[in-house]
């Protein structure tokens, strides 16, 4: 992790980690889409070549090969669901890091005993360093991802959730604003305390 002048290690961690998730989001999604198109083009080409000009035979060959396209929607849904899980887990881990690295919570032993959940860390951070009320609203919105994460991790499996890429991008944007906002509030409070 490169720490640029004027950026704290937590700020760098937040920005770089979310940049990685955004790259994964767009690069892997694009790759899945491209592979589906290549496969569909191959099915179409095989049908045309095998039909000898007969449109009914071409359609029959095409229909008989459509099964090769079936995995792509599932792969896409699995990937999108996994990215929501990864995004929310990253959010939880960085909130915990902000609280621990700034000595906002008393001890890691209490954390290991399970006394602290993400909401507890956020409450402790807010008591230490009040942050913008807009961040509170975003925290409530990001909790929806926790519900999806809990359903995926602990609920009965009923198939992969269908989650649009735009919703994942929106989630990542909100997580970034929240994490940078609370980290900035903590750093500002710490610098005021040091200067007093």
C-alpha positions, 0 to 999 in steps of 0.5 A: 500500500502506497501512502501518499503525502497527506493521506493516512494509512486508513485513507489509503487502505479505504481508497485502494481496497475499494478501487480493487473491488471496482476493478473486479466489478467492471473487469470480471463483469465485462469478461463474463459478458464477452465470453457469453457473446463469444459462445453465442456467436460460436453457437450461431456459426455452428448452426449456420455451417451445419445447416447447409442453407436450410433455415429449419435445420439451422434453427434446430441446431441453434436450439439444440446448442442453446444449453451452452449459454445456460451457465452465463446468467448463473455465473453472473448472478453468483459473481454479483452476489459474491461481490456484495458479500465482499463489499460488505465484509470489507466495510465491516473490517475497515470500520473495525480497523478505524475504531481499533487503530485510533483507540476508540474502543478500549481493547481488542480482547473485548472485540474478540469476545464478540461484544462489538458488532459493526453497529457498535463500532460506528456508535463508538466512532460517532461518540468519539468523532461526530460525523455528517448526518448524511453518513448516518443515512448512508449507513442505513442504506448500506445495512441492506447489503448486510441483509443480503449478506446474511441471507446468502451466508446463513439463509436457505439456498434458493439460488443466487440473488439477481443483483444489478451491477449499477446497485453494486456500484452504488453500494461501493460508492456509499461504502467509500463515502461512509468510510472516508467520512468517518475516518476523516472525522476521526482524524480531524478529532485526533488532530484537534486533541493533539493540538490542545 
